Amino acid sequence: GQQLNQSPQSMFIQEGEDVSMNCTSSSIFNTWLWYKQDPGEGPVLLIALYKAGELTSNGRLTAQFGITRKDSFLNISASIPSDVGIYFCAGYYGGSQGNLIFGKGTKLSVKP
Amino acid sequence: GAVVSQHPSWVICKSGTSVKIECRSLDFQATTMFWYRQFPKQSLMLMATSNEGSKATYEQGVEKDKFLINHASLTLSTLTVTSAHPEDSSFYICSAESKGKDQPQHFGDGTRLSIL
């Protein structure tokens, strides 16, 4: 079945540093989504990407839909302690929006 | 923005009990709702897809008689874990999707289910 490879699995950074994480797929995806999940809570949508090559920002977050439609990255600039959490990429493939596949997550730790 | 409410947020009960979890879309009509299960330090795994007024579609390996799903209206879906056992303990999360092109899923805050 479809798989998403998300890396890195975890990151330990200093406050103020920039962060980059990415996801790759073995197949073409129609939509890429980036979510953040805090402990004991549901994922919160950060950025949604719908077109190949699309670059979208949300505050200090920037994400891009790869030209090949098989990858996406998320950058966080000038990290702050509240950025701590698990970041998931997710993508839709095929014709049905129900086929949302999640990456395994990147756990971000920020040292003040 | 889109808000999905999930209730309860935390349940502890004895083995053999049936537990109902509600998922509501508060400010939009959700034509489709999804139920996920997440084990510690793992990603979300889709259990079933629920369309309003029709039977849910279950993912392979998910017992439909064990996890009963009802999507009675465009704003409410329920998941009932019947005769729950300790191995059913997990974090259950619902999401909802509205009509229209390019509408991403919005998630509830999850329900922590602990079966003793």
Contacts between the chains, C-beta under 8 A, distances in Angstrom:
chain1	res1	chain2	res2	distance
A	31	B	102	7.0
A	31	B	104	7.3
A	33	B	104	5.3
A	33	B	105	7.8
A	35	B	107	7.5
A	40	B	91	7.9
A	40	B	110	7.0
A	40	B	112	6.7
A	41	B	109	5.0
A	41	B	110	6.2
A	42	B	4	7.6
A	42	B	6	7.1
A	42	B	93	4.9
A	42	B	95	7.7
A	42	B	107	3.7
A	42	B	108	5.1
A	42	B	109	4.7
A	42	B	110	4.6
A	43	B	44	7.2
A	43	B	93	7.5
A	43	B	107	4.8
A	44	B	107	7.2
A	45	B	104	5.7
A	45	B	105	7.9
A	45	B	106	6.3
A	45	B	107	7.8
A	48	B	102	7.4
A	48	B	104	4.8
A	50	B	102	5.2
A	88	B	43	6.5
A	88	B	44	7.3
A	97	B	32	7.6
A	97	B	97	6.2
A	97	B	103	7.6
A	97	B	105	7.8
A	98	B	32	6.5
A	98	B	34	7.0
A	98	B	49	4.8
A	98	B	57	7.8
A	100	B	34	7.4
A	100	B	46	7.2
A	100	B	105	6.1
A	102	B	43	4.6
A	102	B	44	5.0
A	103	B	43	6.6
A	104	B	42	7.4
A	104	B	43	4.8
A	105	B	43	5.6
